[in-house]
Amino acid sequence: MITVAVIAMVAFFVHRQINPTPAIAHLKTYSFLGVAAFLTVAALKFVHFYVPSKLGYAFLALVLVKFGAVVLIFPELIDKDPGLGKAELLGFLVPYFLFLFAEAAIVIKWLNKN
């Protein structure tokens, strides 16, 4: 998990250098994704401890819950008349998938131990 935090911090500062005035604040994006990733990994650790055979299903369910939270917290991503350009959308999607791949790597590592 420390590796994910370091990667997130580096990505945050690189992202701020590339796009200093984003439509969605970097701090809001990275803090939400960081907290969501931490909660997801903690819940998955709990599931892995009690029911390791259902870890994949838990991961899928938590990814869907996180996606729903994104829609609720960042409604500007799905507006009918989006004021966001492709750069702003990518500015959110790249960190989203960065955290998602980190979570998936942790789950794959746990599944391979079984």
C-alpha positions as YAML, in Angstrom:
chain: A
units: angstrom
residues:
- id: 1
  name: MET
  ca: [0.00, 0.00, 0.00]
- id: 2
  name: ILE
  ca: [2.97, 2.29, 0.58]
- id: 3
  name: THR
  ca: [3.97, 1.82, -3.04]
- id: 4
  name: VAL
  ca: [0.51, 2.96, -4.14]
- id: 5
  name: ALA
  ca: [0.81, 6.06, -1.93]
- id: 6
  name: VAL
  ca: [4.20, 6.95, -3.37]
- id: 7
  name: ILE
  ca: [3.01, 6.45, -6.94]
- id: 8
  name: ALA
  ca: [-0.06, 8.58, -6.20]
- id: 9
  name: MET
  ca: [2.05, 11.40, -4.76]
- id: 10
  name: VAL
  ca: [4.39, 11.39, -7.74]
- id: 11
  name: ALA
  ca: [1.43, 11.30, -10.14]
- id: 12
  name: PHE
  ca: [-0.23, 14.17, -8.26]
- id: 13
  name: PHE
  ca: [2.80, 16.45, -8.59]
- id: 14
  name: VAL
  ca: [3.41, 15.49, -12.22]
- id: 15
  name: HIS
  ca: [-0.26, 16.09, -12.96]
- id: 16
  name: ARG
  ca: [-0.10, 19.52, -11.31]
- id: 17
  name: GLN
  ca: [2.90, 20.43, -13.48]
- id: 18
  name: ILE
  ca: [1.17, 19.31, -16.68]
- id: 19
  name: ASN
  ca: [-2.19, 20.95, -15.93]
- id: 20
  name: PRO
  ca: [-1.92, 23.70, -13.28]
- id: 21
  name: THR
  ca: [-5.56, 24.90, -13.63]
- id: 22
  name: PRO
  ca: [-7.84, 21.85, -13.96]
- id: 23
  name: ALA
  ca: [-11.61, 21.90, -14.14]
- id: 24
  name: ILE
  ca: [-11.73, 19.33, -11.32]
- id: 25
  name: ALA
  ca: [-9.27, 20.13, -8.55]
- id: 26
  name: HIS
  ca: [-6.30, 17.79, -8.34]
- id: 27
  name: LEU
  ca: [-6.56, 17.63, -4.57]
- id: 28
  name: LYS
  ca: [-10.23, 16.64, -4.73]
- id: 29
  name: THR
  ca: [-9.53, 13.99, -7.36]
- id: 30
  name: TYR
  ca: [-6.52, 12.41, -5.69]
- id: 31
  name: SER
  ca: [-7.90, 12.61, -2.16]
- id: 32
  name: PHE
  ca: [-11.14, 10.89, -3.22]
- id: 33
  name: LEU
  ca: [-9.32, 8.22, -5.21]
- id: 34
  name: GLY
  ca: [-6.77, 7.68, -2.44]
- id: 35
  name: VAL
  ca: [-9.39, 7.27, 0.27]
- id: 36
  name: ALA
  ca: [-11.50, 5.05, -1.99]
- id: 37
  name: ALA
  ca: [-8.48, 2.87, -2.81]
- id: 38
  name: PHE
  ca: [-7.56, 2.57, 0.87]
- id: 39
  name: LEU
  ca: [-11.13, 1.58, 1.82]
- id: 40
  name: THR
  ca: [-11.32, -0.86, -1.08]
- id: 41
  name: VAL
  ca: [-8.05, -2.56, -0.17]
- id: 42
  name: ALA
  ca: [-9.04, -2.68, 3.51]
- id: 43
  name: ALA
  ca: [-12.39, -4.28, 2.65]
- id: 44
  name: LEU
  ca: [-10.69, -6.71, 0.30]
- id: 45
  name: LYS
  ca: [-8.19, -7.66, 3.01]
- id: 46
  name: PHE
  ca: [-11.15, -8.40, 5.29]
- id: 47
  name: VAL
  ca: [-12.80, -10.56, 2.59]
- id: 48
  name: HIS
  ca: [-9.49, -12.28, 1.82]
- id: 49
  name: PHE
  ca: [-9.06, -13.18, 5.49]
- id: 50
  name: TYR
  ca: [-12.55, -14.68, 5.92]
- id: 51
  name: VAL
  ca: [-13.57, -15.87, 2.44]
- id: 52
  name: PRO
  ca: [-10.53, -15.90, 0.12]
- id: 53
  name: SER
  ca: [-12.41, -17.74, -2.63]
- id: 54
  name: LYS
  ca: [-14.79, -14.77, -3.06]
- id: 55
  name: LEU
  ca: [-12.11, -12.09, -3.38]
- id: 56
  name: GLY
  ca: [-12.70, -11.57, -7.10]
- id: 57
  name: TYR
  ca: [-16.42, -11.01, -6.60]
- id: 58
  name: ALA
  ca: [-15.75, -8.58, -3.77]
- id: 59
  name: PHE
  ca: [-13.30, -6.67, -5.97]
- id: 60
  name: LEU
  ca: [-15.86, -6.42, -8.76]
- id: 61
  name: ALA
  ca: [-18.57, -5.22, -6.36]
- id: 62
  name: LEU
  ca: [-16.30, -2.61, -4.80]
- id: 63
  name: VAL
  ca: [-15.21, -1.31, -8.21]
- id: 64
  name: LEU
  ca: [-18.88, -0.81, -9.11]
- id: 65
  name: VAL
  ca: [-19.55, 0.95, -5.79]
- id: 66
  name: LYS
  ca: [-16.55, 3.21, -6.38]
- id: 67
  name: PHE
  ca: [-17.80, 4.02, -9.87]
- id: 68
  name: GLY
  ca: [-21.19, 4.96, -8.40]
- id: 69
  name: ALA
  ca: [-19.49, 7.19, -5.85]
- id: 70
  name: VAL
  ca: [-17.57, 8.90, -8.66]
- id: 71
  name: VAL
  ca: [-20.83, 9.66, -10.46]
- id: 72
  name: LEU
  ca: [-22.31, 11.13, -7.26]
- id: 73
  name: ILE
  ca: [-19.26, 13.14, -6.18]
- id: 74
  name: PHE
  ca: [-18.19, 14.32, -9.64]
- id: 75
  name: PRO
  ca: [-21.49, 14.96, -11.51]
- id: 76
  name: GLU
  ca: [-19.73, 17.24, -13.99]
- id: 77
  name: LEU
  ca: [-18.26, 14.12, -15.59]
- id: 78
  name: ILE
  ca: [-21.67, 12.99, -16.88]
- id: 79
  name: ASP
  ca: [-23.55, 16.25, -17.54]
- id: 80
  name: LYS
  ca: [-25.71, 16.43, -20.66]
- id: 81
  name: ASP
  ca: [-23.78, 19.52, -21.73]
- id: 82
  name: PRO
  ca: [-20.32, 18.77, -20.40]
- id: 83
  name: GLY
  ca: [-18.11, 21.78, -19.92]
- id: 84
  name: LEU
  ca: [-15.14, 19.45, -19.73]
- id: 85
  name: GLY
  ca: [-12.90, 18.90, -22.70]
- id: 86
  name: LYS
  ca: [-10.99, 15.75, -23.50]
- id: 87
  name: ALA
  ca: [-7.98, 16.97, -21.51]
- id: 88
  name: GLU
  ca: [-10.07, 17.50, -18.38]
- id: 89
  name: LEU
  ca: [-11.72, 14.08, -18.74]
- id: 90
  name: LEU
  ca: [-8.33, 12.46, -19.18]
- id: 91
  name: GLY
  ca: [-7.12, 14.44, -16.18]
- id: 92
  name: PHE
  ca: [-9.63, 12.50, -14.11]
- id: 93
  name: LEU
  ca: [-9.59, 9.14, -15.88]
- id: 94
  name: VAL
  ca: [-5.82, 8.66, -15.80]
- id: 95
  name: PRO
  ca: [-5.59, 8.86, -11.98]
- id: 96
  name: TYR
  ca: [-8.81, 6.79, -11.69]
- id: 97
  name: PHE
  ca: [-7.30, 3.96, -13.71]
- id: 98
  name: LEU
  ca: [-3.93, 4.35, -11.98]
- id: 99
  name: PHE
  ca: [-5.58, 3.62, -8.65]
- id: 100
  name: LEU
  ca: [-7.76, 0.89, -10.18]
- id: 101
  name: PHE
  ca: [-4.74, -0.92, -11.61]
- id: 102
  name: ALA
  ca: [-2.95, -0.63, -8.26]
- id: 103
  name: GLU
  ca: [-5.94, -2.20, -6.51]
- id: 104
  name: ALA
  ca: [-6.10, -4.94, -9.13]
- id: 105
  name: ALA
  ca: [-2.38, -5.66, -8.70]
- id: 106
  name: ILE
  ca: [-2.87, -6.08, -4.96]
- id: 107
  name: VAL
  ca: [-5.80, -8.46, -5.49]
- id: 108
  name: ILE
  ca: [-3.88, -10.47, -8.09]
- id: 109
  name: LYS
  ca: [-0.96, -10.76, -5.68]
- id: 110
  name: TRP
  ca: [-3.28, -12.08, -2.95]
- id: 111
  name: LEU
  ca: [-4.99, -14.49, -5.34]
- id: 112
  name: ASN
  ca: [-1.66, -15.90, -6.50]
- id: 113
  name: LYS
  ca: [-0.70, -16.67, -2.89]
- id: 114
  name: ASN
  ca: [-3.63, -19.08, -2.59]
...
